[in-house]
């Protein structure tokens, strides 16, 4: 198993990147968020330096599948009741 770390996605918000990382970690994929926003003091810096979501190279395919599947799911109140 490779321990190479790669950027999976970039975001304009640490909150969005953190949510994506939480989804991955809940599914057993270690993920890290790195941002150049002066410790959160200047979130607008993310416009010039996007927030990065990192995963292991071996996890990229599954991580993308999980994030895209999650993005396509309708909100719970829009799901059909059983």
Secondary structure, 3 states (H helix, E strand, C coil): CCCCEEEEEEECCHHHHHHHHHHHHHCCCCEEEECCCHHHCCHHHHHCCCEEEEEEHHHHHHHHHHHHHHHHCCCHHHCCCC
